[in-house]
C-alpha cells in the first residue's frame, strides 16, 4: 500500500482522514511540525496531506509552507496536497508555486480528496518511470566521463575497452575540444594501472627549456635555479600512465629522448648519467596532422610509429549527428542542478535546429560552455537561440531554410535539372516535360543559373 502522511493540528480531521483513506493507503498521522518531519524521514511516504495552518489560532501562520520546503528538499518526487480553509486560499496558491501538487478546502469532501490523491499517484508514477528511463538512457550513452550514442562513438568506446588492459602506446587525434584527454583517462581507468598515477603534460603549454625538466626531472645544480633534486613527471607516474597532450608541439631534441624512453623504458634526469628504469604507459594526443609535420621535418617518423601502435581518431562534434542534442541535454541537466534552474525543461525547436546545423568549431568544450551560459541567463522554461549565444545573423540564416521562397527555389532547380538531364539538354523537350513554355524555361534557367549541358 502507498504511504500517505497526514499532517494537521485538528485531531478530528486526522481521525476522519485515517478512517476514509485506510482501505486504499497506509495512513500515517502527525499533529505538529516536529512529529511530521520525524515521520517523514522514518516512514518515507510518497504522498503528504499537509494543513497550511498548523496553528489554528493564527489564520496566517505559514508553518505548513515551511514544512513543504523541507519535504521537497528531502524528496522532490513526494506529492504534497495542501489542506486549507476557504479564507486561506492565497496561502495555498503560494504553496503550489513553491512545489505543492494541489490543494483542497475544508470541510473535506473525501471523494474529491481521493480523486486528487489518485491523480497525484498517477503523476508520481509517470515521473518515476521517466526518471528510470532517463537513468537507463544515461547509462547507455555514458561511457566513463564521455557521452555519445553515435556509431562513431560506440566504436571508440568498444576500442577503448579492448585496448585498456594492454600496455600498447596510443595516439589520439582530433580537433581541439573533442575530448582527447577524456579518452586517455578512460583508457587508464579501465587498465590494470588504474590505482597508479595518471599524469598530464601539455607539450604545447610548457617552454622547451622547462619541458625536459618536467618530463625527466633534474639533479641539484643541473642548471641555474636548480636548487634541489626534482623527479620528472615520467618518474612520478611510475607504474601508471603519462598523457602527452599536443605531442606535435614537442621539439625534435625532446622527441629523440621520448623515443629512447619508449624503446628502453629508461630515463636520465637532467644533470645525471644514472639510468632510472620506469614502468609507464604513454598515451599521446594531437590536433595536428602528424604525417604533414613529418613531411615538413618537424616530427620524427620513427617516433610517430612508436606512438601510433593504436590510433584513435575522434570525430568533430558536427559529424556526430544526434549526439549533439544528447550532449546538450546532458549538460543542461548537469548545470541546471548547480544553478537551481529546475524550471528549465529543455530547448526550443529553433535552438535544436541551430545546434544540429552549427559547425561547432570548439566541439564538445564549446557546447558545454554555451549550455552552461544559457542555464545561467535564461528566465524561461525553454532555452532559445539567443541564450545559447547564437547571433542574429545565424538565426536569420536558419530561418531562411524554412521560407517558402527558398523551398520553391530548391524544388524548381531540382526539377529543371532532372528534366534537362532526361531530355539530354534539349530545352524544348524539357519544357514539354515540365508543362511550361520554352521561354518560361529559359527565364527560370537564367534565374537559377542553370546550364542546359
PyMOL commands that set and color helices and strands:
alter all, ss='L'
color gray80, all
select helices_A, chain A and resi 11-21+33-43+63-74+86-97+110-141+151-164+180-189+208-216+233-236+247-249+252-264+290-295+301-307+317-319+323-339+349-357+363-377+392-400+404-422+427-434+438-447
alter helices_A, ss='H'
color red, helices_A
select strands_A, chain A and resi 2-7+25-30+47-51+79-84+102-105+142-143+146-147+170-173+198-202+217-218+230-231+241-245+266-267+276-277+281-286+310-313+346-347+382-383
alter strands_A, ss='S'
color yellow, strands_A
deselect
rebuild
show_as cartoon
